[in-house]
Amino acid sequence: MPALLSALPGAVAALGGVLGLIWLAAWLARRTGLAPRARPARAGAEAAGLALEASLALDPHRRVHVLRLGERRVLLLTGGPRDVLLGWEPGRDPTPAADPVHVAGDVP
């Protein structure tokens, strides 16, 4: 038992040295441009205009989510046998309105 306790400080020091070398290598890689700087996990989705605004658990399996997609919001039901798009926020149509003059077969 005393031999184990006498080896413990050396093992802790070796582990600290290895972790320090890993941190130093990562820092140098970021400073020289070899590795990209850390970004938030959702940076790609938020840059594309997609964000989760709210989520509500209905039961242990199903949830309702409000997603923002640019200027629009959509309501999704997930977790059941299939995911369902419940609808878009009222007053904000996700598709451009059709011009009644240019609808096929409807010429004034």
N, C-alpha and C positions, 0 to 999 in steps of 0.2 A: 504493500500500500504506500509506504513512503517514497518508493521509486516512482510511482505514478504521480504523486503530488510534486515531486521535484521536476518532472518532465512537463508539467502543465504550463508554467510560465514561458518556457521555450516554444511550446506549441502555439500559445496565444500570440506571442510575439511574431512567429512565422506567419500565422494567419493574418495578422495586422499588416505585416510587410507585403504580403501578396495582394491583399485588398487595396493597399495604398498604391502599389504598382499598377493595378487595373484602373483605379481612379485617375492616376497620372496619365496613363496611355489614352484614356477616353478624353480627358481634358485637352491633351495635345492634339488629338485627332479633330476635335471640334474647333480648336484655335487655328489649325492649319487648313481647315476646309475638307479634310478627308471624311468626316462624318457630319451629317446634318444636325443642326441644333434640335433639341427635343421640342415637339409641338403637342398641343392638346390632342387627345385621341379623336375628337370630333371635328378637328379643323377642316378636313376635307368635306364633310357633310355640311357644315355651317357655311363654308365658302361657296358651296353650290346653292345655298339658300334653304337647306332642309334643316329643321330643328324640331325637337320634341318640346311642346309647350306644356302638356299636362298628360297624366296617365292615371287611370282609376281601375282598381281591381274589382271585378264583379263577383268572382268566385276564385277558388284556387287555380283554375285553368285559364279563365278568360279575363281580358283587360280591354278597356276602351282608351284609345290614345287620341290626342289632338296634336296634329303635326302642322307646322307652318312651312309652306313651300313658297318662298319668295313673299309675295303680298297676300297669298291665299292660305286658308286653313282647311284641313280635311279631318274628318272623324273616322277612325278605323276601329274595328273590333277584331282582336287577335286571340289565338289560343284555343279555339274550338276545333271542330273537325276541319274547318278552313277559315282563312282570314277574310273579312268582309269590309268593303268600303261603304260606310254608312251614309256618307254624303259630304258635300262641300258646305262651307259657311254660307248662310243665306245672304243674298245681296252681292255675292262675289262669284260670278260664273267663271269656272276655270277655262272654258273654251271661248274664243271670240264669238260675239253674236253674229249670226248670219245676216247678211244684207238682203232684205226681202226682194230687192230689185234683181239680184244676181242668182237667185235660187233657180235651179234647173227646171224648165217648164213654166216658169212664172215670168213672162215678159210683158211689160205694160203696153 
